[in-house]
Amino acid sequence: MHGLKLFRVNKMAIGFFFFLMILFYFSNSCYAEKIEVQLIWNFTDTTWIEINVSSDDYILSNEDKVVKLSQNIKIGRDMFNTWIMNDETIEVLNMDKIKILNNSGKGSVQIRKPGQDWFEYRGDLILNWNGYCWQISNILEEEDYLKGVVPVEMSNSWPMEALKAQAVAARTYLLRNKKNGSITDSPNIHQAYKGKTVEGKANTAVEMTIGQIMVDNDYLIPIDALYSSHNGGYTEDSKNVWTNYDRHYSSHPDPFSNGIGGMVDNWRFVISAVDLGKAFGLAPIRYLKLNKYKSGRVNKVELVDWLGTEVEVTGGDFVGKFYPYETEISSFSFLGRLFDYKYYVTDIKEEEKGVQDSLLTLDKYPVLGISFGYVPSQNRNGPQNSNENLQFGSFIFDGKGWGHGVGMSQWGANKMALSGYSYQDILYYYYDNIKIISSK
């Protein structure tokens, strides 16, 4: 009896604890109207910034003065002073923080590095000088922030139900990942964000799902809503990517992500055995051993070179050597851990030719250094199809998907929407043990 009573007390305490957590999330996250977005994706190392406002509702403010903005200005900085310039005047001021504030909530502000593309944002801009460049933040309402996320993560041209699923996922992600009311615009850190520059049809998806988030179906806490571009036809368990278990994700076949996505559905990467070895500090590679999860994604790669040296790396570290960071992807990019390989040797014995015929197409898929792929730093100036490369052959990697594969596959969501599924269907398919609720 005493044990049963103690269990009841503990259960009540646990329930109260989770109730407090829910209050914390909803009072500090869901009902917060503003978010600070640190603009680091396209505005790194910025010493000069050009600003153009769409209406006379903007003011420039600092501790010393307030100026109504109605024209294009340039703001620059040297070691000691801030320069504010327009077509008529130049002001030199000693200030490290500038606010571009929208008094009416209407209109928008455009900014760019001089001579580069314009980016347009709702809300306010804050410029802070950190000693060598401006750190720029965009302050705006959370729902307006999502309007600058969804069409970057997907596309305004995609079906409405897919965009609505993305809106709910992006809103949930925001609640879990913002810190002290702040998040970045970088897809390498958080969600991709480009402000009003990209707004369009996706605005309707955000508005039609306003306030809706995914929560754990037992504890009603917002989940860590993860998603990737294309899972290659098989979702991944979160513990196989980040080692931590999350009951909202599991590994299972995903037929909706097959046969859609173009170059991210099927890609091919070719590299010479010589350059593959150089990437890992080895002699030319003789063969590889792949250790895989049930999804087909590579967990470990063992490389063995022609000197007999063996090195084992994680699948993530292997892909990271060749992944096209900060560059445009193509069907010849190494895009993820769901891959197999073939080894092509130029000097093939006559009796082996029948087996190797399918690989004799390297004129179509040139070896590393000719047009694509990983190029060693010392060989970036032109083709390196040397006799050494030909002698040791090349490795052909055929893969599927783009990204980690955990949670929603955006291309899979696209296909589900095209097949008549609702955004709720999409979210319940890709996320386990959840409920969709309104936080507003």
C-alpha positions in Angstrom: 0.0 0.0 0.0 2.7 2.4 0.9 4.6 1.6 -2.3 1.4 2.3 -4.3 0.8 5.6 -2.6 4.4 6.6 -3.3 3.9 5.8 -7.0 0.8 7.9 -7.1 2.6 10.9 -5.6 5.6 10.5 -8.0 3.2 10.2 -10.9 1.5 13.4 -9.8 4.8 15.1 -9.4 5.9 14.1 -12.9 2.6 15.3 -14.4 3.0 18.6 -12.6 6.6 18.9 -13.9 5.6 18.4 -17.5 2.7 20.9 -17.0 5.2 23.5 -15.9 7.4 22.7 -19.0 4.4 23.2 -21.2 3.6 26.5 -19.6 7.3 27.5 -20.1 7.3 26.6 -23.8 4.0 28.3 -24.6 4.5 31.4 -22.4 8.1 32.0 -23.6 7.9 30.6 -27.1 4.6 30.2 -28.7 3.1 33.5 -27.6 6.3 35.5 -28.2 5.5 37.8 -31.1 9.0 38.8 -32.1 12.1 36.9 -33.2 15.6 38.2 -33.8 17.1 36.6 -36.9 20.9 36.9 -37.1 21.7 37.5 -40.8 24.9 35.5 -41.2 24.2 33.5 -44.4 24.7 36.4 -46.9 26.1 39.1 -44.7 29.4 37.9 -43.3 32.4 40.2 -43.0 30.2 43.2 -43.9 31.9 46.6 -43.4 29.7 48.6 -45.8 26.0 48.1 -46.2 23.6 49.7 -48.6 20.0 50.3 -47.4 16.8 51.2 -49.3 13.4 51.6 -47.7 10.1 51.1 -49.5 8.2 53.8 -47.6 8.7 56.8 -45.3 7.8 54.7 -42.3 11.4 53.9 -41.4 13.7 55.8 -39.1 17.4 55.5 -38.4 18.0 55.6 -34.6 20.9 55.5 -32.1 21.6 56.9 -28.7 22.2 60.4 -30.1 19.8 61.0 -32.9 16.7 59.9 -34.9 16.6 60.5 -38.6 13.6 59.8 -40.9 14.6 57.6 -43.8 13.2 58.2 -47.2 16.0 57.4 -49.6 18.9 55.1 -50.3 21.8 55.3 -47.8 25.1 53.6 -47.3 26.5 52.8 -43.9 30.2 52.1 -43.5 32.8 51.9 -40.8 36.6 52.4 -40.4 38.6 51.7 -37.2 37.2 54.7 -35.4 34.0 56.1 -37.0 30.7 55.2 -38.7 30.0 56.8 -42.1 26.4 57.5 -43.2 26.2 58.6 -46.8 23.4 59.5 -49.3 23.5 61.3 -52.6 23.7 64.7 -50.8 25.4 64.4 -47.5 28.1 62.5 -45.6 28.0 62.2 -41.8 30.8 60.9 -39.7 29.6 59.6 -36.3 31.2 57.8 -33.4 28.6 55.0 -32.8 28.7 51.2 -32.8 25.0 50.4 -33.0 22.4 51.6 -35.5 18.7 50.7 -35.6 16.6 50.9 -38.7 13.1 50.9 -37.3 9.7 50.5 -38.9 7.3 52.8 -37.0 4.1 51.7 -38.7 4.6 48.0 -39.3 4.1 48.6 -43.0 6.6 48.6 -45.8 9.9 46.8 -45.9 13.6 47.5 -46.0 16.2 46.3 -48.6 19.8 45.8 -47.8 22.9 44.6 -49.7 26.6 44.6 -49.8 27.5 47.3 -52.3 27.3 45.9 -55.9 25.6 42.6 -54.8 22.1 41.4 -54.8 19.4 43.1 -52.7 17.6 41.2 -49.9 14.3 42.5 -48.6 13.1 42.2 -45.0 10.0 43.0 -43.0 10.3 44.6 -39.6 13.5 46.2 -38.1 17.2 45.9 -38.7 19.8 46.2 -36.0 23.5 46.8 -36.9 26.2 46.2 -34.3 29.8 46.8 -34.9 31.9 44.0 -33.4 35.3 45.4 -34.0 35.9 44.3 -37.6 32.4 44.1 -39.3 28.7 44.7 -38.9 26.6 42.1 -37.2 23.1 42.5 -38.7 19.9 41.2 -37.2 16.3 41.3 -38.5 13.6 41.8 -35.8 10.1 40.8 -36.9 7.0 38.8 -36.0 7.5 35.0 -35.8 4.8 34.3 -38.4 6.4 36.8 -40.8 9.7 35.0 -40.2 8.1 31.7 -41.3 7.1 33.4 -44.6 10.8 33.9 -45.4 11.6 30.3 -44.4 9.0 28.0 -46.1 9.7 29.0 -49.7 13.5 28.6 -49.2 13.2 25.2 -47.6 10.6 24.2 -50.3 9.4 26.2 -53.2 6.5 28.6 -53.8 5.6 26.4 -56.8 5.0 23.3 -54.7 1.5 21.9 -53.7 -0.2 23.8 -50.9 -0.5 20.8 -48.6 3.3 20.2 -48.8 3.9 23.9 -48.0 1.5 23.7 -45.0 3.4 20.7 -43.7 6.6 22.6 -44.0 5.1 25.6 -42.3 4.1 23.5 -39.3 7.5 21.8 -39.2 9.3 25.1 -39.5 7.2 26.7 -36.7 7.8 23.8 -34.4 11.6 23.9 -35.2 11.7 27.6 -34.3 10.1 27.0 -30.9 12.7 24.3 -30.0 15.8 25.9 -31.4 15.6 29.7 -30.8 17.7 30.8 -27.8 16.8 34.0 -25.9 14.5 35.0 -28.7 17.1 34.6 -31.4 17.9 32.3 -34.3 20.2 32.5 -37.4 19.2 32.6 -41.0 21.9 30.0 -41.9 20.8 26.6 -43.3 24.1 25.2 -42.0 23.0 26.1 -38.4 19.2 26.4 -38.3 16.6 27.0 -41.0 17.2 28.8 -44.2 15.7 32.3 -44.2 15.7 35.0 -46.9 13.0 37.4 -45.7 10.5 39.1 -47.9 12.8 38.5 -50.9 11.3 35.0 -51.4 7.7 35.5 -50.2 4.9 34.2 -52.4 2.4 31.4 -52.4 3.9 29.9 -49.2 2.5 33.0 -47.3 -0.9 31.4 -47.6 0.4 28.1 -46.1 1.8 30.0 -43.1 -1.4 31.9 -42.6 -3.7 28.8 -43.0 -1.7 26.9 -40.3 -1.1 29.9 -38.0 0.1 28.8 -34.6 0.0 25.1 -35.4 2.9 23.0 -34.0 3.8 19.4 -33.4 4.0 18.2 -29.8 4.7 14.9 -28.2 1.4 13.0 -27.9 2.0 12.2 -24.2 3.8 15.2 -22.8 2.5 17.9 -25.2 6.0 19.4 -25.5 7.0 20.7 -28.9 9.2 18.2 -30.7 12.6 18.9 -32.3 11.1 19.0 -35.8 13.8 17.7 -38.1 13.6 17.4 -41.9 15.8 17.1 -45.0 15.5 17.6 -48.7 15.3 13.9 -49.8 15.7 10.7 -47.8 16.6 8.5 -50.7 13.5 6.3 -50.2 14.3 5.4 -46.5 13.9 7.5 -43.4 16.6 7.4 -40.8 16.6 6.9 -37.0 18.0 10.0 -35.2 20.4 7.9 -33.1 22.2 6.8 -36.3 22.9 10.4 -37.2 23.5 12.2 -33.8 23.7 9.2 -31.4 20.7 10.4 -29.3 17.4 8.5 -29.3 14.3 10.5 -30.1 11.0 8.6 -30.1 9.6 10.9 -32.8 11.8 9.3 -35.5 12.2 5.8 -36.8 13.9 4.1 -39.8 11.5 2.7 -42.5 11.0 2.6 -46.3 9.5 5.7 -47.8 8.1 5.0 -51.3 6.9 8.6 -51.6 10.6 9.7 -51.9 11.4 7.4 -54.8 11.3 8.6 -58.4 11.0 12.3 -57.5 13.6 15.0 -57.0 15.7 14.8 -60.1 19.4 14.9 -59.4 18.9 14.5 -55.6 17.0 11.3 -56.2 19.9 9.7 -58.0 23.5 11.1 -58.1 26.9 9.9 -59.1 30.3 11.0 -57.9 33.5 9.8 -59.5 37.0 10.1 -58.0 40.4 8.6 -58.9 41.9 6.1 -56.5 44.9 8.5 -56.2 42.8 11.5 -55.1 40.6 9.4 -52.8 43.7 8.2 -51.0 45.1 11.8 -50.8 41.9 13.0 -49.2 42.6 10.7 -46.2 46.4 10.9 -46.2 46.8 7.5 -47.9 48.4 6.0 -51.0 46.0 5.2 -53.9 43.0 3.3 -52.6 42.7 -0.4 -53.5 39.2 -1.1 -52.0 36.6 0.0 -49.5 34.5 -1.8 -46.9 31.2 -0.2 -46.1 29.4 -0.9 -42.8 25.7 0.1 -43.2 22.5 0.6 -41.2 19.3 -1.1 -42.3 18.3 2.0 -44.2 21.4 1.5 -46.5 23.1 4.6 -45.1 26.8 4.1 -44.4 27.8 4.0 -40.8 31.6 3.3 -41.2 34.0 3.2 -44.2 37.2 1.3 -44.1 39.7 2.4 -46.7 42.6 0.1 -47.7 45.4 1.5 -49.9 47.8 -0.3 -52.2 50.5 -0.3 -49.4 48.1 -2.2 -47.2 47.4 0.7 -44.8 43.9 0.6 -43.4 41.9 3.6 -42.1 38.3 3.6 -40.7 36.2 6.8 -40.7 32.5 7.5 -40.1 30.1 7.7 -43.0 29.6 11.4 -42.1 33.3 12.1 -42.1 33.7 10.3 -45.4 30.9 12.3 -47.2 32.2 15.5 -45.6 35.4 15.3 -47.5 33.5 15.7 -50.8 30.3 17.4 -49.9 29.7 20.6 -51.9 29.6 23.1 -49.0 28.6 26.6 -50.0 28.4 25.7 -53.7 25.7 24.7 -56.2 24.9 21.0 -56.2 24.7 18.9 -59.3 24.0 15.3 -60.2 27.7 14.7 -59.8 27.8 15.9 -56.2 28.3 13.7 -53.2 25.1 14.4 -51.3 24.7 11.9 -48.5 25.4 8.6 -46.8 23.0 6.5 -48.8 25.4 5.1 -51.5 27.2 2.1 -53.0 30.4 2.1 -55.0 32.1 0.4 -57.9 35.8 0.3 -58.6 36.9 0.9 -62.2 40.4 -0.2 -63.4 41.6 1.0 -66.8 43.9 -2.0 -67.4 41.2 -4.8 -67.5 42.1 -8.3 -68.4 40.3 -9.7 -71.4 38.3 -12.2 -69.4 37.1 -9.5 -67.0 35.7 -7.2 -69.7 32.2 -8.7 -69.7 31.9 -8.0 -66.0 33.3 -4.5 -66.3 31.4 -3.3 -69.4 28.9 -1.3 -67.3 31.8 0.7 -65.9 33.5 1.6 -69.1 31.7 4.9 -69.3 34.2 7.3 -67.7 34.2 9.4 -70.8 30.7 10.4 -69.7 31.7 10.5 -66.1 35.2 11.9 -66.1 37.5 11.1 -63.3 38.2 13.7 -60.5 39.7 17.0 -61.5 38.4 17.3 -65.0 35.0 18.9 -64.4 33.7 18.1 -60.9 34.1 16.4 -57.6 36.7 16.8 -54.9 39.8 18.5 -56.2 42.9 18.5 -53.9 44.0 22.0 -53.0 47.3 21.6 -54.9 45.4 20.6 -58.1 42.6 23.1 -58.4 43.8 24.8 -61.5 43.0 22.3 -64.2 42.6 18.6 -65.3 44.7 16.1 -63.4 44.0 13.0 -65.4 47.6 11.8 -65.1 49.0 8.4 -65.9 49.1 7.7 -62.2 45.3 8.3 -61.9 44.7 6.0 -64.9 47.0 3.3 -63.5 45.2 3.0 -60.2 41.7 3.5 -61.6 38.7 5.3 -60.2 35.9 4.8 -57.7 32.3 5.5 -58.8 29.8 6.3 -56.0 26.1 6.0 -56.9 23.8 7.5 -54.3 20.3 8.5 -53.4 18.9 11.4 -51.4 20.2 14.7 -50.0 20.7 15.3 -46.3 20.5 13.3 -43.1 17.1 11.6 -43.9 15.6 12.1 -40.4 12.0 13.3 -40.2 10.1 14.7 -43.1 11.5 14.2 -46.6 10.6 17.4 -48.4 10.5 15.7 -51.8 8.4 12.9 -50.2 6.0 15.5 -48.8 5.7 17.0 -52.3 4.8 13.6 -53.8 2.3 12.9 -51.0 0.6 16.3 -51.6 0.5 15.6 -55.4 -1.2 12.2 -54.5 -4.0 13.9 -52.5 -2.7 13.6 -49.0 -3.3 16.5 -46.5 -0.6 18.2 -44.6 -1.7 16.4 -41.4 -1.3 13.1 -43.3 2.2 14.1 -44.3 3.3 15.1 -40.8 1.8 12.0 -39.1 3.6 9.8 -41.7 7.0 11.3 -41.1 6.9 11.9 -37.3 6.0 9.3 -34.7 4.1 9.8 -31.4 3.0 13.4 -32.1 -0.1 15.6 -32.0 -0.7 18.7 -34.1 -2.1 21.4 -31.8 -2.6 25.2 -32.0 -0.4 27.3 -29.7 -2.4 30.5 -30.3 
